[in-house]
């Protein structure tokens, strides 16, 4: 199996592909989780996005982070063999402080630090300078090295970067955005694009399969991500076209979806969830697909951009 090349999320090195944890590890037999983690490292997938899902729309008290922590120890993996990306939620912040959230999350996994965190999305505008300051305090305390934002309004991202630079604090270094064949407006729009073009931010592509819909699971039985712009029904209708286009290139829909993301010049990491080695192997085939047919593939998928009318600034 081809080795996954290096990617980037800010100043920290990582792998081009990363594994998410939401509704993944808790849907697998424990021994399979252990084997999959070990296999990921063998093929060069070294980034694991692991969160404590316990606030706002994610008030699920999921055990996925507990399972990951137990499994990575069972696999005999040392902390320096992988990168850990956590999450800080804004739903109950600052009532529940970032420091408390971080302690809880790391304790549940069984480690003392992450490599990076994503500061999660929000409904009402939070206190951006306070967020940047509190994140900087945790960086100084050695809890993680860098941070990114998740689906923030572009104006708030601008403020965070400006405030951090003015105060000599660590700015956000990457943006975790919904990015797929169908959802492109934020990642390819001018608001975030200015930061990508200037090299201030890397893009972490997430929800690349639309919860499985783009790869043929029209009505997932598990909880999946939000639907900005209300275009999910159109995405269901487009899934057949994704499969047809992928077949023209001798590829699976998952390979086409991942290879599409690799075409964005700012992509430093593509994040996806898998629950089997077979799914991971299939996704890894996107590397050869992009290398051999990347431009033609993106051209063939162009008409499936379904959120053109959705605001690209996150508003």
N, C-alpha and C positions, 0 to 999 in steps of 0.2 A: 504494500500500500504506500502511495506517495506521501512523503512527509509534508505536513502543513507548514507553510513558510511563516516567518515572523510578521507580526502586525505592529500597531502602535496605538497607545491611548495616552496621549500626553508624553511626559518624559519617561514613563515606564515602558519597558519592552514587554511584549506579550505575543500571543499567537494570533494569526489572521482570523481564525475561527474560535469561538467561545461557546460554552454550554450554559444555557439558562437553567434555573431550578424550579420555576413556577409550574406546578402540576407535572413534574417529571419524575424525580426520584421517589415521590410518594405513590407513584403508580407502577412501581417495579418491585420484583422480589429483591430482597437485600443482597443476596449473592450476585445477582445480575448487576446491581449498582456497583458493587466492588469491582467486578470484572470490567465493566464499562469504563470506570474511572481509570483503571490501570491501562486499558487499551487506548484511551484518549491520550495519555501521556506518551505511550509508545509511538503514536503517530504524530505527535507534536501539537495536540490540542491542550494547551496549558492554562487557559483562562476559564474560571468557573464563576458565574454570576449567582451568588447565593444570598437570599434575603430572608428576613423574618417577616412573614406576611401576617400583619396583626393590626393594621390601621386603615381607616377610611374604607374604600371599596375592597381593600385586601384584608379586612378584619376576619380572617379565616382560621387563625391559629393553626396554620399548616405545619406539618412535621418535616417538610422537605429539607430544611436546614439542619435539623437534628440528624436526619438520615444521612445527609452528605457528610457531616462531621464524623459520624461513626464509620461510614464506609471508607473514607479516605484514610482513616487510621487503620482499618482492617486491611486495606490494600498495601499498607507499609510505605505510604508516600510521605516523605519529609516535607516540611513547610516550604523549603527553598526549591522544591520541584514544580511548584505551580503558582499561579497568580489568582488571588481572590478579590473579586469585586463585590462589595456590599451595597446596601441601600440605606439612605436616610430619608424618612418620610416627612412630608410637610403637613399631612392631614391634621395632626395633633400638636405640631410644633408651634410655639416654643413651650407649651404646657408639658410635653414630654421632650426633654432636651435631646440634642444630638449626642451628647456625651452618654446619657442614659441609654439611648437607642443603640449606640455602638457597643456599649458594655454588654447589653442583653444579647445582641446579635452575635458578637464574638464568643461570648460564653456558651451560647447554644451550639455553635459550631465546634468549640473546643480549641480555639486559637487565641493569640493575644493581639493580632493585628491583621488588617487587610492591606492590599496593595493600592486599592482605589475604592471610591464609593460613587454612587450615583445619587444625587439629591432629587427626590421624586417630584412628580407633577403635583398640581394644586388647582383648586377652584377659584379662590380669592387671592389677590396679589399679596404675597408675604413681604416681610421686611428684608429686602435684599441685602443691604449692608450688614445686618445682623447675621444673616445666613453665612455670608462670606467670612465674617469675623469668627463665628463659631466653628466653621469648618477649619479655618486657619489654626485655631486653638488645638483642634484634634490632630492636625498635621504636626504641629510642634510637639504634641504629647506622644508622637510616634504611633498613633492608631492606624494611620494610612499615609500614603505618599502624595496622592493626587485625587482630583475629583472631576466629575462631569455632571451634566444636567439631563433631566428626562422630560422632553416635550414641554420645555418652558416657552413662554412668549418671548419673542426675539428681543423686545425692548427690555425685558427683565434680564436676559442674558447680557445685553449690552451694558446695562447698569452694573451687573456683577463684575464683568471684566474691567470696566472703567474704575470702579471702586477699589478692586483688588490691586490694580496697577498703581493707583494713586497712593494707596496706603502701604504698598510694599508687601502685600499678601499674595497667596497662591490663587491665581484665577482658575476658573473651570477650564479644563484642558480637552474635554471631549463632550460630545452631545450624543446621547442615546435617543434616537428618533425612530418612530415607525417608518420603515423604508422597505418598499417592495415593488414588484411589477405594477401594482395597482395604486399604491400610495407613494407619491413622489414630491408633493408640493413643498413640504417643509425642508426636506433634505436637498432638494434641487432649486429651491426658490432663492431670491436675492438676499433675504434677511439673514438666514444662516449662511448662505453662500459667500457673503463677504468675509466672514470669519474663516470659512474653509479655505477660500482662495488665498487669504493672507497667512495661512499656516498657523493661526491662533488656536484652531480647534481641529480635532480628528472626529470623524463620524463613526459611531457605533450603530450599525444597522440592526434593528430589532423588529420582532413580529414579522419576519420576512415571509412567513407562510400564511399570515392572517389566521393564526390559530389552527392551521391545517386545511383551511378552505381552499387555498390556492393549489394544494397538492391532492385534492380529490375528496376531502372529508367535508362535505357540504354543510352538515349540521353536527358539529362537534358536541359530544355529550359532556365534556368538561367545560369549566368556565374559561373563557378566552378574553382577550383584551378589549378595550373600548373601541368604539366605531365613530371617530371624528368625521363629521360631514354626512353621516348616515348613508354610506355607500356600500354597506356589506351585502345587500341583495345583489347589487351590480357585480360585486366581486364573485359571488356564487355563480352568477351567470357567465363570468369570464373564465372560470376555472377550466372549462372544457377547451377553450382556446389556448390556454397555457399548456395544457397537455398535448394538444395538436402541434403547437410550435416546437415544444421540447422534442417530440417524436421526430420531427424533421431533421433534428441534429443528433438523433440517436441517443437522446438523453431522457431522464425522468423529469417530471414537473419540479421536484425538489431541487434537482441539479440546475435546472433553468432559473428557478427563483433565486438561488444563492449566487449563481454566476452573474445574473443581472446586477446584483448588489456590488459585486467586485468591480463593476465598471465605473462606479463613482470615484473620482480621483481623490476624495478625502477619506474614503473608507479605511479605517485602521483596524476594524474588527467587525465580523459578522456574527451575531449572536443568534443561536437557535436552540431549540429543545429537542432531545431525542430520548427514546425509551428503549432502544435496542442497539446493538452493534451494527445490525443490518441497516438501520436508518442512518447511523453515522457514516458508514461506508458509502451509502448512496449519496449523502451530502458532500462527502469528500470528492466525489467524482466531478463536482462543479469546478474544481481547479483546472482539470484538463479541458473541460468544456469551455471555460473562459479563455484559456490560453490559445485554444485552436479556433474558436468561433465567437469570441466575445463581442466584437463589433456587429457582426451579422445577427447575433442573437438579440442584442439590445434593439437593433433596428426592427427586427421582426416583432418584438414585444411592444413597440412604441405606442400602438393604438390602444393598448390596455391600461394606459395611464388614466385612472378613473377619478382622481381627486383634483383635477385641474382647477375646479371652481372653489376648492376649499382654500382659505387664506393660508399663505405660506409663512406668515409671521407668528403662527400659533394663536392668533386672536380669535 
